[in-house]
Amino acid sequence: MKIFFKFLFVTVMIGLFVAACGKSEPAAPKTYTEAEVSAAFEKGTCGTCHTIPGIPNAAGVIAPDLSNIKDEAEKAVSSSTYTGSAHNVQDYVRESILKPDTFVVQNCPTGPCVAGVMPAKLSETLNEDEINAIVSYLSGLPEGAFGTSATADATLAPVTGGADIVRDPTDLPGPLEVREPTTVVINLEAVEVEGQLADGTTYTYWTFNGAVPGPFFRVRVGDTIEVHMKNNTSSTMNHSVDFHAVTGPGGGAVMTQTQAGQETVFTAQALNVGLFVYHCATPMVAQHISNGMYGLILVEPEGGLPPVDKEFYVMQGELYTSGAFGEQGHQMADTTKLLNEDPDYFVFNGAVGALTAQKPLMANVGDTVRIFFGVGGPNFTSSFHVIGEIFDRVYDQASLTAAPLTDVQTTMVPPGGATMVEFSLEVPGNYILVDHALARLQRGLAGYLMVEGDPNPAIYDGTPSAGSGH
């Protein structure tokens, strides 16, 4: 019985390693560089779940530490209870990757697992050489595959650009016409993309429909939403969606844990009026959210909302990267920083400069504007403020059935929360959107509302001075 439990432990430990890796066939021995190994582990997102000595940011806490995987594999292969085909450590590690259903337990640390669903089908993502690099490195632990100690550090070539993942703040549907309740189809697709985080810096975002935040959805109270959740064939992870507007377990997440290349569907009735966050709810949930998987859905009251001239869609989030703020090249996600709530970046709509240099909000003197504002987070509350303006109306906590607050300077929005603010524009110029925890300005968190029109000296007059930043 003692031998059986030792074998069970090692199969569980090595099986959980599958949560990050794919398939391959045995190949001739090859020496891999630190950059090649680090890149393979990053692509496999192995460090999301596991601690792996020597691999940058591989400090996962929801699966076993792989520091002694070599010793445990040797014990398993030599055990009289072992029934697999491996004859050495490398073959055993490879076998755990090729046959995940043999090793993945039905009770993993993040909750019940379904064979073939958790982990995602990374066997179709990692190529033979990448798997060989991972197997070679793990088989060299605990000493390390690069020498006497496991202190590998990625030396990836700098990348100066990436895909545009910024959601335009005007990319939202207009007000709904007065109508009877109906069924509204919502199409979501999880897309993992290397996007531009800042000038000269890229990051692997996990997105809904290729942008951050995800699409803005607009329905009427009483409508039925029919949600189609797809996961792109190139995805390395399972993904899902939790709508805070949905009444039911998981907000839809229990019905949408979706493998790469697959689609799930559920329906729900919109029972409550309000502005609600939705987000991915696949473990580790905080990592999926931080990587960009969040958005807003508006459930309008029966009579709709009062008309305004301009509507905008803005969300705030945080990113936790391997390098410090402003460091050039491709940045990997840093799980330790995420768990310690120590972000390198705060952003509006996914990236530094998203709403300043790239896609600022544009309006005219005399306009009444409405901003739908939410916080994906996953960890930090926003003190949302527009420098030089006062919110005429704030729908606190995104409650649209209660009377709004009036004449508000700054409004608090927690992670997973939202608000709707409205105000009129009397004076032209550039107005800066901020979180009034203003140190976050230095970590990328700013947006512009650029207002054109004639001066209004009766309200605001003087001679601009240099250095204001407006």
N, C-alpha and C positions, 0 to 999 in steps of 0.2 A: 504493500500500500504506500509506503514512503517513496519508493521508486516511481510509482504511478503519479503521485502528487508533484514530484520533481519534474517529471515529463510534462505534466499538465501545465506547470508554471512556465516552462520554457516555450511550449507551443503557444501559450497565451501571449507571452512576451514577444516572441518573434512574429506571431500572427498579427498582433496589434501594429507591428512595424509596417504591415501591409497597408495601413491607412494612408501611407504616403507614397507607395511605389508601384511600379508596373511589371511587365514581363520581358523575358528574353530567352535566348538559348545559350548554352555554354559556348565560350569563345576562347581562343588562345590567350595565354597570359599577356597582359599589357600593362605598362606603367602609366598611370594617369596623373596629370598635374593637379595642383591644389585648386586651380580655377575650374578645371573640368569636373572634379568631384563636387566642389561647392555648388556649381551650376546645376549638376544633376540632383543634388539634395534639394536645392531651392525649387527646381521645376517639379519635383515630387512632393514638395511641401512636407517632407518628413519631420522637420523640426516643429511643425504645428502641434504635433502630438507627443513627440519624444525628445528626451535629452540625448544628444549625440556629441560626445567630446570632440573638440576640434573643428566642428562645423558651425560657422557663424549663425547665431540666432536660433540654433537648435536647442531650445530650452523648454520644450513642451512639458506640460504637467498632467496631461490627461491619459497618458499611456506610459508603460515602463521605460526606465532609463536603459539605454542600449550600451552602456559602457562595457559591460561584461558579456555581450552577446556571443563572443567567440568561445569563452569558457562554457557557457550554458549550452551552446550548440555542440561542442565536443562531448559533453555529458549525455546529451540527448542521442547523438548518433551511436554512442557506445552502449546505450542502455538496451537491455534485453526486451524492453517493452516497445521500442521504436519499430514502426512498421513501414516507414517510408523507404525511398530508394536512394537517399543520399549516403555517401561514404566518407564525406569530409565536411568541414565547416562551410566552405564556399557553396558546395552543392546543397547543403541544408538551408542556408540563407536564401539561395536561389529558389529552392523548392517552396519555401514559404511565400515567395513572391508569385511564382507561377500558379500555385494552388491555394489562393486565399481562403476559399470556402473550407479548406481542411483545417485552417489555423485560426480563423476569426471566431471568437467565442460569441455566444448569443447574449452575453451580458457584459458589454464593454463599459469603461468608466463614464461614458457620456450618455448611457442609457441603453435600452435594448437595441441590438444590431440585427439586421436582416442580411443573411448571406447574399453576397453579390451586390448589395446596395450600399452598405457601409463596409469598406471604403468605396469611393467612387472608382470607376473603371480606369485607373491610371495605367493599367497594362496596355491600353491603347494609346497612351500619351508618351510614355518614356520609350526610347528606342533601345536597341540591344547594347550599344556602347554606353549609354547612360546607366542602364541596369548593371552592366559589368563594373562600371566605376563605383557604384554604390556597394555592390557585393564585395569588391576588392577592398574597399575602405573598411567596411564593417568587419570583414574577416581579419583585418590587421589590428583591431582593437583588443585589449585596452592600450597597447603601446602606441598605436597610431600608424597609419599607412604611409606617413610622410617622413618617418624617422623615429627618434627615440621618445617623442612625446606628441600627443594629439593636439597640436596647436595650429591647425590649418587655418589660413585666412584667405578669403577670396581676393583674387587680383583680376577682376573683370575689367575689360576695356571700357572706358567711359562711353556712354551713349548720350548724344546731345539732343535727341528729340524722341518723341513718341506720339501715339495717336491722341487726337483731341477727344478727351472724355468729358469735357465741360458741358453740362446742360445749359442751354440758353435760358435766361430767366424769363423770356417771353414765350417759351415753348410750353404752352398750356392751352387747353381747350377753353372756348368762350362760355359765357353763361348759357344755361339750358333754357329752352323754351318751356312754357307752362304745358304740362302734359300729364297723362296718367302714368302710374308706375309701370315699368317695363323691365326687360332683361337686358343688361349691359354686359357685353363681352369684354373682358380684360385680358390682353395678351402680354405675357411677360416672358423674357428669355434671359437666362443667366449667361453672361458673356465675360470671360476673363481676357483682359487685354493689357498689353504694355502701353501705358499712357504717359503723357507728359505731366509730371507733378509740378515742375518748375523749370525755368530756363536752364537747360543742360542736365536736367535730372528726370529720370523716368522711374516708374513704379508699376508693379503688376496689380492692376485694379480688378476687383470682382464686381461686376455691374449688373444692373437690370437694363437690358436693351442697349448696352454699349455706352452709357453715359451716367454721370453722377450729378445730381441724384437720379433715381429712376423716373419713368414717365409720371406726369401729373394726371390723375384720374378724377373725373367729375361725374357724380351721379346724383340722383334725387332720392330723398328719404322714401322708403317703400320699394325702391328698385331692387331687383335681384341681380347680383353680380355673378357672372360665370367666368371663373378665373382659369386661364390656361397657363400653366407654368412649364416652360420648356427649359432644358439645360443644353447648351450648345455642345456639339460633338467634341469640340476641342477642350472642354473644361477638364480640369484636373481634380475637381471636387464635386460632391453632391451639393445641391442648392435647394432652397425652398422659399416660401413667403408666409409671413405672419402679418395680416391686416389688423391693425388696432380697431378698425371700424367693424370687424366681424364679431358676432356673438357665437361662440363655439370654441371647443378646446383647441388651443394653439393658434386661434385666429386664421386657421387654414394650414398651419405648418404641419399638423399631423397627417394631412392629406397630400402634401406637396413635396416630400423628401424625394428629390428627383435626380436620377443618375444622368451622367453625360449621354446626350443623344436621345433622351427620353422626354416624355411629356406627362404631366398629371393635371387633373381637372377637379374643381369643386365648385359648388354654388353656395351662396349665402344671401340673406336678405339684409339690406341696409336699414336697420331699425332706428338708428340714432343720428341726429343732425350733428355735424361738426367737421373739423379738419383733423384728419387722423394720419399718423405715421404708418407706413408699412416697411418691413425689413426682412432680410433673410434670417431664418431661425434654425439653421443647421449648425451643430456644434463644431468648433467653438463659436458660439453665436457672436460674441464681441468681435472676433476677428473678421467674420464675414461682414459685419456692419462697418467696422473701421475701413475695410478694403473698398467700401463704396456701395454696399447693397442696402439702400434705404430710399424712401420716397414718400410722397403725400397723396392721399385721396380725400377729396372734398365731397361730403354728403350735404347737398343743399336742402334747405327747408322747402316745403311745398310751394311757397310763393317765390322762391329764388332769393338771391341777394340784391341789395340796392345797387343800381348801376353806378359805375365809376368809369373814368376815362382810360386808365391803364391798370393792368394787373400783372404782377410779377411773382415768380416762383424761386425762392431762395432757401437753401438748407446748409446747415453748418455741420462739419465733421472734424475728426482728428485722424492723423496717420502716425504710426509708430514705425520708424525706419531704422535700418542698420547703421546708416550714417547720420551725422548731425544735420541740423537744418542748413540748407544751402550747399551741402556736399554734392559734387558733380557725379554723374554716372548713374547707373541703375541701382536703385535702392531696394533691398529686400525688407520684408516685414519682420519686425522684432517683437516676438511674443513676450519676452521678459519685460520690455518697456510697456507693452499693452497691459500686462497683468499688474504692473507697478503704477499704472496710470501716469506715465511719463512721456507724453507725446512730443514728437519733433516738429510736427506741422499742425496748425489749425487752418481750416480752409472753408470758404464758401463755394458751393457747387463743384467740389472735388479737387481743385488745384490752386496753387499760388497764382495770383493774377487773373483768376477766372472771371471776376466781375470788375476788374480794373482795366488791365491791358487788353483782355480778350473780348469780353462780352458785357460791358457795363449796362446798367439800366438807363434808358433814355426816356425823357418826358419833356413837357413844355410848361411854361408859366401858365397858370390857370387850370392845369389838370388836377383832378383828384385821383390819387393812386391808391392801390390796394396791394399789399405784399402778403403773400402766403408764406409764412416762415416756419421752418421746422428744424429740429436738431436730431440728426442721426446719432451723433456721439461717436462711440458708445458711452463715454464716461463723464463728459463735462457739460454743465449747465451754461447756457448763454445768457448774457445780460444785453439783449438786443437793443441797439440804439442807432439812430441816424443823426450824425453830427450836423447841427444847424436846423433841425426840424423837431417839431413836437407832434406826437401822434394824436390826431383828433379823436380817433376811436381805437381802442384795443379790445379785441375779443379774447379776454384772458383765458388761458389754458385751451384756446380754440373752441370755447363754448359759444355757439352761434345762436342759442336760444335764450341766453341771459342778456340783460342790458349791457352794452359795452362800457368799459371804463373810458373816461374822456380826459383829454389834455395830459397825456402821459409822456414822460421823457425817456424812460427805459423800462423794458418789460422782460421778465424772467421766463426762460423756456428751458425745461429740463430735457435730458436725453430721452428720446422716445416721445417727446411732446411737441406741440406746435402752437402758433398763435396767428391771428389775422389782424393786421394793422391797416388803418386808412388815414390819409392826411392830404391836404390841399397844398399846392405849390404856388407861392406868391412871389418868389425871388429867384432869378436865374443863378446858375453856378453849379459847382460840383459838391455834392453832399456825400459824405463817406459813411457807408454802412459798417458798423463795428460790433463786436462784443465788447462791452465797456470794462471787461477785465483786459485793460488795454495793452498789457505786455504781450498779448496774443497777436497784436498787430505785427510784432517783430517775428512772428512765426507764420506769417502769410495770410492772416485773417483780416481782409478788408475788401470792400466793394464800393463802386461809384454809382450814384444816381446823378446823371448829368442832365441838367435842366436848362433848356434854351428859352430865350424870350427877352422882352424889354426889361430894363432895370426898373425897380420900384423903390425910389429913394424915400418915399414916405414911410416905408417899412424898414428898409435897410440901406444905409448910406455911409460912405467913407472911402478912404484910399487904401486898396489892398497892399499889404506888406509882404516882402519875400519870406519864404521859409515856412509857410503855413501848411503846405502839403495838400491844399485843396485845389 
